[in-house]
Amino acid sequence: MAENFHRGVLEPNARLFAVLSTVAVTIGGLVEIVPMYSSAAGPEHMDEVTPYTPLELAGRDIYLREGCYNCHSQMIRPMQAETLRYGPWTRAGEYQYDHPFQLGSRRIGPDLQRVGAKYPDAWHYDHMKDPRATSPGSIMPPYPWLYEAKIDKDDVVASVGAMTTLGVPYQDNPETWVAAALDEQGKAIAGRLAETKRDAAPDSEIVALTAYLQRLGVDGRKAIAAGSN
């Protein structure tokens, strides 16, 4: 009956078909667009979740540039199989400073929402150089250029400024403090790597990416443990 209605009534009547199609597209568009302008009502706020440091933000930009989100998600579903493997399911408040969020659409590799502090810095260093050295059978490609390429401090200042525009509560005048923050955290990670006989410059892209990966889920776990949401 539905097929006969479509073929007999809708398809021959171009005007009716156009009107109904417009209505359907309008409804679908409103469902997608309206939430963008009601963001003040959510996501839920978690006091334990703080903005990324400048170095972590630089690492996040590298994560996006390399397309890591194409193979890794950052969203743990509230199902037993998920929580047993990855940890507590993801709360909306964990994304309050993510612009854009990295929920992901598929998992060729494991979910990374709770990967922060799961492995030492040296593990990430080795994994990005040769994924099969840490994960036998992995189909992930190596990223050797991350060990030579350096982050651009001016780009990081611009990223911090952009996030501030989007409502992330960074200090004013990032050009006056970002460089020092990058150096401090970069030297700390490079120092830990040096202790394990791994060489990396504090301003190298591998250090920035490691900083970002080591941050994922850390604040969320604290918030959940504290009973937030």
Kinemage of the C-alpha trace (Angstrom):
@kinemage 1
@onewidth
@group {chain A} dominant
@subgroup {mainchain}
@vectorlist {calphas} color= white
{ca met a 1} P 0.000 0.000 0.000
{ca ala a 2} L 2.807 2.389 0.904
{ca glu a 3} L 4.538 1.595 -2.385
{ca asn a 4} L 1.342 2.245 -4.335
{ca phe a 5} L 0.870 5.571 -2.534
{ca his a 6} L 4.423 6.605 -3.365
{ca arg a 7} L 4.227 5.581 -7.003
{ca gly a 8} L 0.613 6.549 -7.608
{ca val a 9} L 0.335 9.793 -5.631
{ca leu a 10} L 3.723 11.283 -4.786
{ca glu a 11} L 5.821 10.587 -7.856
{ca pro a 12} L 3.316 11.871 -10.436
{ca asn a 13} L 2.633 15.020 -8.368
{ca ala a 14} L 5.843 17.027 -8.545
{ca arg a 15} L 4.537 19.923 -6.483
{ca leu a 16} L 3.325 17.745 -3.608
{ca phe a 17} L 6.530 15.714 -3.691
{ca ala a 18} L 8.626 18.917 -3.590
{ca val a 19} L 6.624 20.348 -0.679
{ca leu a 20} L 6.834 17.157 1.387
{ca ser a 21} L 10.550 16.798 0.612
{ca thr a 22} L 11.143 20.380 1.745
{ca val a 23} L 9.256 19.731 4.984
{ca ala a 24} L 11.296 16.573 5.657
{ca val a 25} L 14.603 18.321 4.945
{ca thr a 26} L 13.608 21.296 7.123
{ca ile a 27} L 12.754 19.073 10.068
{ca gly a 28} L 16.003 17.150 9.666
{ca gly a 29} L 17.959 20.388 9.444
{ca leu a 30} L 16.367 21.836 12.567
{ca val a 31} L 17.178 18.674 14.499
{ca glu a 32} L 20.840 19.121 13.525
{ca ile a 33} L 21.115 22.912 13.816
{ca val a 34} L 19.070 23.879 16.880
{ca pro a 35} L 21.321 22.004 19.367
{ca met a 36} L 24.283 24.063 18.135
{ca tyr a 37} L 22.612 27.212 19.468
{ca ser a 38} L 21.489 25.699 22.735
{ca ser a 39} L 24.948 24.596 23.894
{ca ala a 40} L 24.643 26.766 26.992
{ca ala a 41} L 22.287 24.124 28.357
{ca gly a 42} L 24.915 21.425 28.035
{ca pro a 43} L 26.996 19.445 28.164
{ca glu a 44} L 26.880 18.808 31.869
{ca his a 45} L 29.672 20.640 33.646
{ca met a 46} L 32.322 18.710 35.539
{ca asp a 47} L 34.502 20.770 37.856
{ca glu a 48} L 37.285 18.190 37.633
{ca val a 49} L 37.565 18.574 33.846
{ca thr a 50} L 39.984 21.369 32.972
{ca pro a 51} L 41.176 22.799 29.631
{ca tyr a 52} L 44.050 21.173 27.782
{ca thr a 53} L 47.456 22.661 28.417
{ca pro a 54} L 49.039 24.413 25.414
{ca leu a 55} L 51.252 21.360 24.742
{ca glu a 56} L 48.279 18.997 24.958
{ca leu a 57} L 46.342 21.276 22.627
{ca ala a 58} L 49.250 21.168 20.179
{ca gly a 59} L 49.204 17.384 20.405
{ca arg a 60} L 45.486 17.389 19.753
{ca asp a 61} L 46.041 19.437 16.593
{ca ile a 62} L 48.580 16.825 15.462
{ca tyr a 63} L 46.086 14.050 16.282
{ca leu a 64} L 43.537 15.761 14.026
{ca arg a 65} L 46.071 16.466 11.280
{ca glu a 66} L 47.150 12.840 11.087
{ca gly a 67} L 43.538 11.630 10.945
{ca cys a 68} L 43.764 9.475 14.064
{ca tyr a 69} L 40.007 9.870 14.539
{ca asn a 70} L 39.443 7.818 11.387
{ca cys a 71} L 40.539 4.664 13.212
{ca his a 72} L 40.094 5.507 16.891
{ca ser a 73} L 36.990 6.660 18.723
{ca gln a 74} L 36.835 8.546 22.000
{ca met a 75} L 33.502 7.400 23.352
{ca ile a 76} L 32.856 4.435 25.626
{ca arg a 77} L 29.274 3.230 25.429
{ca pro a 78} L 27.341 2.280 28.605
{ca met a 79} L 27.481 -1.445 27.920
{ca gln a 80} L 29.259 -4.142 29.892
{ca ala a 81} L 31.472 -5.243 27.008
{ca glu a 82} L 32.642 -1.633 26.621
{ca thr a 83} L 33.242 -0.853 30.274
{ca leu a 84} L 35.073 -4.112 30.939
{ca arg a 85} L 37.528 -3.345 28.169
{ca tyr a 86} L 37.889 0.426 28.311
{ca gly a 87} L 36.701 1.597 31.723
{ca pro a 88} L 33.782 3.777 32.887
{ca trp a 89} L 31.392 4.869 30.163
{ca thr a 90} L 31.840 8.393 28.846
{ca arg a 91} L 29.931 11.307 30.364
{ca ala a 92} L 28.971 14.353 28.290
{ca gly a 93} L 30.801 16.709 30.647
{ca glu a 94} L 34.113 15.174 29.666
{ca tyr a 95} L 33.824 16.936 26.304
{ca gln a 96} L 33.073 20.401 27.647
{ca tyr a 97} L 36.367 21.800 26.352
{ca asp a 98} L 36.628 19.680 23.183
{ca his a 99} L 36.090 21.736 20.031
{ca pro a 100} L 35.361 19.649 18.064
{ca phe a 101} L 34.823 16.478 20.088
{ca gln a 102} L 36.428 13.262 18.852
{ca leu a 103} L 33.640 10.739 19.370
{ca gly a 104} L 34.631 8.884 16.205
{ca ser a 105} L 32.466 6.753 13.959
{ca arg a 106} L 34.340 3.454 13.908
{ca arg a 107} L 37.082 1.490 15.635
{ca ile a 108} L 39.760 0.024 13.466
{ca gly a 109} L 41.948 0.556 16.522
{ca pro a 110} L 40.870 0.597 20.174
{ca asp a 111} L 38.924 3.412 21.810
{ca leu a 112} L 41.231 6.056 23.317
{ca gln a 113} L 38.887 7.792 25.741
{ca arg a 114} L 40.674 6.366 28.799
{ca val a 115} L 44.169 5.820 27.391
{ca gly a 116} L 45.662 8.634 29.483
{ca ala a 117} L 48.120 7.348 32.119
{ca lys a 118} L 47.430 3.768 31.031
{ca tyr a 119} L 50.930 3.423 29.577
{ca pro a 120} L 54.215 5.237 30.287
{ca asp a 121} L 55.457 7.941 27.930
{ca ala a 122} L 58.003 5.506 26.488
{ca trp a 123} L 55.184 3.214 25.326
{ca his a 124} L 53.663 5.972 23.189
{ca tyr a 125} L 57.111 6.901 21.881
{ca asp a 126} L 57.722 3.314 20.730
{ca his a 127} L 54.165 2.796 19.508
{ca met a 128} L 54.186 5.768 17.143
{ca lys a 129} L 57.581 4.758 15.749
{ca asp a 130} L 56.676 1.068 15.251
{ca pro a 131} L 53.136 0.099 16.301
{ca arg a 132} L 53.902 -3.615 16.068
{ca ala a 133} L 56.677 -3.263 18.635
{ca thr a 134} L 54.076 -2.587 21.310
{ca ser a 135} L 50.952 -4.101 19.719
{ca pro a 136} L 51.797 -7.263 17.754
{ca gly a 137} L 49.595 -7.664 14.707
{ca ser a 138} L 48.629 -3.984 14.579
{ca ile a 139} L 47.810 -2.580 11.122
{ca met a 140} L 48.525 0.983 12.234
{ca pro a 141} L 51.210 2.733 10.145
{ca pro a 142} L 54.328 4.249 11.754
{ca tyr a 143} L 54.729 8.018 12.088
{ca pro a 144} L 58.511 8.602 11.895
{ca trp a 145} L 58.244 12.303 11.001
{ca leu a 146} L 56.865 13.111 14.442
{ca tyr a 147} L 60.336 12.610 15.924
{ca glu a 148} L 61.976 15.278 13.758
{ca ala a 149} L 59.170 17.788 13.215
{ca lys a 150} L 58.814 20.625 15.731
{ca ile a 151} L 55.685 22.363 16.934
{ca asp a 152} L 55.232 26.011 15.964
{ca lys a 153} L 54.721 28.100 19.100
{ca asp a 154} L 52.908 30.799 17.150
{ca asp a 155} L 50.439 28.185 15.901
{ca val a 156} L 49.837 27.033 19.472
{ca val a 157} L 49.209 30.622 20.575
{ca ala a 158} L 46.657 30.912 17.755
{ca ser a 159} L 45.009 27.636 18.803
{ca val a 160} L 44.723 28.826 22.399
{ca gly a 161} L 43.189 32.072 21.147
{ca ala a 162} L 40.693 30.163 19.008
{ca met a 163} L 39.662 27.962 21.926
{ca thr a 164} L 39.237 31.069 24.093
{ca thr a 165} L 36.879 32.487 21.479
{ca leu a 166} L 34.854 29.279 21.737
{ca gly a 167} L 34.527 29.696 25.484
{ca val a 168} L 37.451 27.706 26.885
{ca pro a 169} L 38.651 29.571 30.007
{ca tyr a 170} L 42.308 30.167 29.205
{ca gln a 171} L 44.273 33.098 30.571
{ca asp a 172} L 44.212 36.297 28.561
{ca asn a 173} L 47.085 37.278 26.261
{ca pro a 174} L 48.334 33.765 25.349
{ca glu a 175} L 51.347 35.252 23.596
{ca thr a 176} L 52.742 36.127 27.041
{ca trp a 177} L 52.533 32.701 28.698
{ca val a 178} L 52.051 29.902 26.167
{ca ala a 179} L 55.751 29.579 25.250
{ca ala a 180} L 56.784 29.074 28.882
{ca ala a 181} L 54.016 26.519 29.445
{ca leu a 182} L 55.102 24.595 26.340
{ca asp a 183} L 58.729 24.531 27.471
{ca glu a 184} L 57.914 23.390 30.996
{ca gln a 185} L 55.704 20.449 30.068
{ca gly a 186} L 57.798 19.528 27.029
{ca lys a 187} L 60.974 19.319 29.098
{ca ala a 188} L 59.204 17.174 31.692
{ca ile a 189} L 58.100 14.618 29.089
{ca ala a 190} L 61.457 14.690 27.271
{ca gly a 191} L 63.169 14.133 30.618
{ca arg a 192} L 61.070 11.049 31.388
{ca leu a 193} L 61.808 9.699 27.926
{ca ala a 194} L 65.534 10.304 28.421
{ca glu a 195} L 65.413 8.225 31.592
{ca thr a 196} L 64.333 5.277 29.423
{ca lys a 197} L 67.044 5.912 26.781
{ca arg a 198} L 64.689 7.562 24.304
{ca asp a 199} L 65.673 10.828 22.700
{ca ala a 200} L 63.120 13.530 21.955
{ca ala a 201} L 63.319 17.307 21.836
{ca pro a 202} L 60.926 19.097 24.203
{ca asp a 203} L 59.318 20.886 21.249
{ca ser a 204} L 59.056 17.814 19.001
{ca glu a 205} L 55.699 16.695 17.699
{ca ile a 206} L 56.043 13.268 19.328
{ca val a 207} L 56.301 14.959 22.732
{ca ala a 208} L 53.203 17.069 22.034
{ca leu a 209} L 51.199 14.064 20.843
{ca thr a 210} L 52.302 12.076 23.883
{ca ala a 211} L 51.122 14.907 26.127
{ca tyr a 212} L 47.686 14.818 24.509
{ca leu a 213} L 47.316 11.033 24.648
{ca gln a 214} L 48.404 10.969 28.276
{ca arg a 215} L 45.658 13.456 29.120
{ca leu a 216} L 42.752 11.556 27.586
{ca gly a 217} L 40.258 10.444 30.204
{ca val a 218} L 42.349 11.493 33.206
{ca asp a 219} L 40.014 14.290 34.297
{ca gly a 220} L 36.968 12.190 33.475
{ca arg a 221} L 38.098 9.409 35.786
{ca lys a 222} L 38.602 11.952 38.583
{ca ala a 223} L 35.135 13.394 38.006
{ca ile a 224} L 33.473 9.993 38.012
{ca ala a 225} L 35.354 8.958 41.152
{ca ala a 226} L 34.213 12.182 42.814
{ca gly a 227} L 30.617 11.426 41.891
{ca ser a 228} L 30.129 14.142 39.265
{ca asn a 229} L 27.172 13.319 37.014
